[in-house]
Amino acid sequence: MVVTVRMTVENATDDTLAPDAGAGNRRTGIIGQIDKLIQGHDGHGEARRMSIIAFLIRVMSAGIAFLSQIFLARLMGQFEYGIFVFVWVTSLIIGTLTCFGFHTTLIRFIPQYKSRGEFAKIRGIYLTSRVFSFISASIVATLGITFIYFFGDLITSYYVIPLVLGAFMLPMLALGDAMEGTARANNWGIQALTPTYLVRPVLIPLIMFIAVIAGFGADAKTALISALIATYTATAGQFLLLGRRLRRRYETGPKEIHLGYWLRISMPLFLVEGFYYLLTNADVIMVGIFLEPDLVATYFAAAKTMALVHFVFFAIKAGMAPRFSTLVAEEKNSELARFAASTARWTFWPTLVVGGSVLALGQFLLSLFGPDFAGGYPVMVILFAGIAAKALIGPGEALLTMSGQQKICAAVYFAVLTVNIAGNIALIPIFGIEGAAAATAFAMCVEALLLYIIIRRRLGISMHILSWPRTAGQEAN
């Protein structure tokens, strides 16, 4: 009975907690729209609040990360900064991959289990996700270090030690992703995003600064050790705080573990997430393979500057994915179609405004990294074209994965990744970093087109900014 009462209070809808109808009617104009957005009188308040929280955190994170990268680039110089960037991005990708899709599986299942009152399954899946992610990442890290030990001669010398340091980060990166997925599935936006997007970006340059003051070299090795300490600190803190909050919400009790079933669902999601993260970061890795670290640094500075635009997409996806899952579980198809169309509009117009603003300040922003980074501006322009094309349909892959269409979504990302890698291989030797940007932008256009077609055919939903699905009253007529 205690659990029932607690869950009833914590999961009360916005309509239950809303002011009386008379008070609501007195709120008109802009104030009424803000009230509707925050209080959620239309039934989607929790998803919108999650998106707003994610958006605000990403705004702060983008600013912090941008300043952090400027500080590191200025401190280390272009060459050492390029080494750091290559290893850091590679570690982030592998760390996410070693979750094998479990962090996304949490977002799909926890809302469904919660709506059915299956709390033993919730306890089981969040415990399993943490243990599985940590162990799998530890195994991958061990294999990577072993490979470097025996075949280090095949790797360019200035990358060897940094890659070993990157491998030591993997268990904490994977565990952090699993806990972020758990928090997002419960619509705890601040708990989900703060460790990765606020705490860690602040700690890395701070620890680096202290290390340099203490006499350590201002190079890639010191930066990666700083990143290692920051990652372990942020993840450990999140582990303690999230564990306490989960115990309060679900209390201690029996756990149902269905590892085989969850893995069968996770593997297609792993392919989706894996191909997606490879797709979004393949350009940096390919530039690192073909070009010298100084050009890696220039390309990453331009891409990082354009990443100020990406937080719009991330915020919408973070807030809307649990709502997609709930609507699918409740089989509210008409409402799902209207909600999906609204997410496309929520994504595109802010992306256009933020992207245009970033491009207008592009030369100035690049100059902050150093005088040698100005050559990255054409990269920014090319990448924005691809970002805008992708924003036309909003978080389409989130809709597909939450609707059980993860296999076809994985196939889409495999195709797009293939296009991206092939384009990078063909264009980087000829056009350098501009070729990498062109290949990435074209791949984004292909991604948007394929997702739109598949969502329309598989789900019967027209998901783009010009789509205005009929209301329930219009459908009845």
FENKA-V749952 format. One record per helix or strand. SS is the DSSP state (alpha for helix, beta for strand). FROM is the first residue (numbers start at 1). TO is the last residue. If there is no record, write none. Layout:
ss=SS from=FROM to=TO
ss=SS from=FROM to=TO
This chain:
ss=alpha from=2 to=10
ss=alpha from=14 to=17
ss=alpha from=21 to=25
ss=alpha from=29 to=39
ss=alpha from=45 to=76
ss=alpha from=78 to=97
ss=alpha from=102 to=115
ss=alpha from=119 to=154
ss=alpha from=157 to=185
ss=alpha from=189 to=213
ss=alpha from=220 to=250
ss=alpha from=259 to=290
ss=alpha from=293 to=329
ss=alpha from=333 to=360
ss=alpha from=362 to=367
ss=alpha from=371 to=391
ss=alpha from=396 to=402
ss=alpha from=406 to=431
ss=alpha from=433 to=459
ss=alpha from=472 to=476
